[in-house]
Amino acid sequence: MLIALAVLTLLVLAASIRYGAIDFSVAEIGRALGSIFPGQPAPTLPQRIFLELRVPRAIMCLLVGASLGVGGALMQALFRNPIVEPGLVGTSSGAAFGSALFFVLGGVFQIGTSLYALPVAACIGGVLSTYLVFLLARSREDGRASIVMLLLTGLAVNALFMSAIGFLQYIARDPQARSITFWSLGTLSGASWKAVEIVSISTIAGALVALRYAKQLNALMIGEEEATYLGVNVNRLKWIILSVNVVIVAVATAFTGVISFVGLIVPHILRMIGGADNRYLIVASALTGATLLTLADLLARMVVRPSELPIGIVTSAVGVPVFIFLLRRRQYVF
């Protein structure tokens, strides 16, 4: 199944590179790729569009989809709940708040010249919101945070940060407010090779760390006490998994905005098809998340071309009915 998913991902990537506002033939793609070698003529304008816009966007889409898929698999395993998504503990809303704060105050403090400034601001926001959730969810008796308290506190903190984003959007000037609005809908139009480099580091490193703890997540799925009896340090595992989720989701969110339902639906469907073994689920979620987000981006570019829809609109429009169908098909009891 993993081999089939990998082949499907490559096929979808090829379609995403070829089709869009401008379609490129196989011969044109070959000439564009050949122009990067020494001694070749300088690339033409269509070739530059292909090399500097289309290809990094397609690769960025794969990486972001993989990040959201892995984040969803980790959160659903950690909370032992099939309808949990990566931003439930405040990660996405905190990252969104950090990015919105950067849009509004970046020019004031003159920190907008570096490409690293936005992902750093998003990571700081994601870390602060996740820490706030844990701080508020801790028990007064033993200092531990139960799963139920984390879920409920995460909902409250998400609402708090979303209201803060609304306030920033209200006080922002028109260009800043438009940036926050388009960013909150999700977009891949700002992809570049430097952004691909940053997101690839966080995605690959996060996925490798997650795979290292896949067996411990399998033990945790039978219960915290049972996992402790099997030698798992549950509190340490929670912090590691949440840290991985914060990094991969916050960095992806910083460059693309808020993209919903990918991290929720992908591991949910894969668990129904191939089981809940996280050694398989993490890799499969990365491949499937990359494939589905690339298909959504391709649809967003093709429906109203030469313009494009925000990708968050496409994922929500497709994800909501699919998720409702899954819930109606399998009645979960919590």
Secondary structure, 3 states (H helix, E strand, C coil): CHHHHHHHHHHHHHHHHHCCCCCCCHHHHHHHHHCCCCCCCCCCHHHHHHHHHHHHHHHHHHHHHHHHHHHHHHHHHHHCCCCCCCCCCCHHHHHHHHHHHHHHHHHHHCCCCCCCHHHHHHHHHHHHHHHHHHHHHECCCCCCECHHHHHHHHHHHHHHHHHHHHHHHHHCCHHHHHHHHHHHHCCCCCCCHHHHHHHHHHHHHHHHHHHHCHHHHHHHCCCHHHHHHCCCCHHHHHHHHHHHHHHHHHHHHHHHCCCCCHHHHHHHHHHHHHCCCHHHHHHHHHHHHHHHHHHHHHHHHHHCCCCCCCHHHHHHHHHHHHHHHHHHHCCCCC
